[in-house]
């Protein structure tokens, strides 16, 4: 069973004046899962963010990672920097929070070409 580092959970809470709601900002190598009425935000360039949501339970989350996968033989690959690990963490945390695997919906954003 994968236990993400407690430092990987986003902690930057703020009030979003545009949307008039509480929000949390997810930075690179972080994730956030909630069932509360909380907006989850991030900013992307070449990084990727996956959003996973169970529409019936209202539980969902977002991760923010840099690269698809690391060297499978290196323990350093088991970090939120890599998509293979970050996706497993996000899915497991959403399910632990009470979402149903059969109802999960996902959207993936980012991966922009920022270098010539």
C-alpha positions in Angstrom: 0.0 0.0 0.0 1.4 3.4 -1.0 1.6 6.1 1.7 2.4 9.5 0.2 4.6 11.8 2.1 2.6 14.1 4.3 4.5 17.0 2.7 3.0 16.1 -0.7 -0.5 17.2 0.4 -1.1 20.8 -0.7 -1.4 23.3 2.2 -1.8 26.7 0.6 -5.3 27.7 1.4 -6.8 31.1 0.4 -10.0 32.9 -0.4 -10.4 33.3 -4.2 -11.9 36.8 -4.8 -12.9 36.0 -8.4 -14.9 32.9 -7.6 -15.8 34.1 -4.1 -14.9 30.7 -2.4 -12.3 29.0 -0.4 -9.5 27.4 -2.4 -6.3 25.5 -2.2 -3.4 25.9 -4.6 -1.5 22.7 -5.6 2.2 23.3 -6.5 4.5 20.9 -8.4 4.9 17.5 -6.7 1.8 18.0 -4.6 -1.8 16.7 -4.6 -5.1 17.5 -2.8 -8.2 15.5 -2.3 -11.5 16.7 -0.8 -15.2 16.2 -0.5 -15.8 19.7 0.7 -16.9 22.7 -1.3 -13.3 23.8 -1.9 -11.9 24.9 -5.2 -8.6 23.3 -6.1 -6.2 25.3 -8.3 -2.8 25.0 -10.0 -0.8 26.7 -12.7 0.8 24.6 -15.5 3.4 25.0 -18.2 5.2 21.8 -19.1 3.9 20.0 -16.0 0.8 17.9 -16.0 -2.2 17.9 -13.6 -4.8 15.2 -13.4 -8.3 15.9 -11.9 -10.3 12.9 -10.7 -13.9 13.2 -9.4 -16.7 11.0 -8.3 -19.8 13.0 -9.3 -22.2 11.2 -6.9 -20.1 11.5 -3.7 -18.6 14.9 -4.6 -15.2 13.6 -3.7 -12.3 14.6 -6.0 -8.7 15.7 -6.2 -5.9 17.0 -8.3 -2.2 16.2 -8.6 0.6 18.2 -10.2 3.6 16.3 -11.6 6.6 17.0 -13.8 7.5 13.8 -15.7 5.7 10.7 -16.8 7.9 8.2 -15.0 11.3 7.7 -13.5 13.8 4.9 -13.5 11.8 1.9 -12.1 14.9 0.6 -10.3 15.4 3.9 -8.4 13.7 4.6 -5.1 13.7 8.3 -6.2 11.0 7.4 -8.8 8.5 6.9 -6.0 7.9 10.6 -5.6 5.1 13.0 -6.6 7.5 14.3 -9.3 6.6 11.4 -11.5 3.1 10.8 -13.0 3.2 7.0 -12.6 3.5 7.5 -8.8 1.4 10.7 -8.6 -1.5 9.0 -10.3 -1.4 6.1 -8.0 -1.4 8.4 -5.0 -4.3 10.5 -6.3 -6.5 7.5 -7.1 -5.8 5.8 -3.8 -6.5 9.0 -1.8 -9.7 9.6 -3.7 -10.9 6.1 -3.0 -9.8 6.3 0.7 -11.9 9.4 1.0 -15.0 7.5 -0.1 -15.2 7.8 -3.9 -16.3 4.8 -6.0 -13.9 3.5 -8.5 -16.7 2.7 -10.9 -17.9 6.3 -11.0 -14.5 8.1 -11.3 -14.2 10.7 -14.1 -10.8 12.2 -15.0 -9.5 15.1 -17.0 -5.8 15.7 -17.6 -4.2 19.1 -18.4 -0.8 20.6 -19.2 2.2 19.2 -20.9 2.9 22.3 -22.9 6.0 22.6 -25.0 7.8 25.5 -23.2 11.2 25.0 -24.8 12.1 25.2 -28.5 
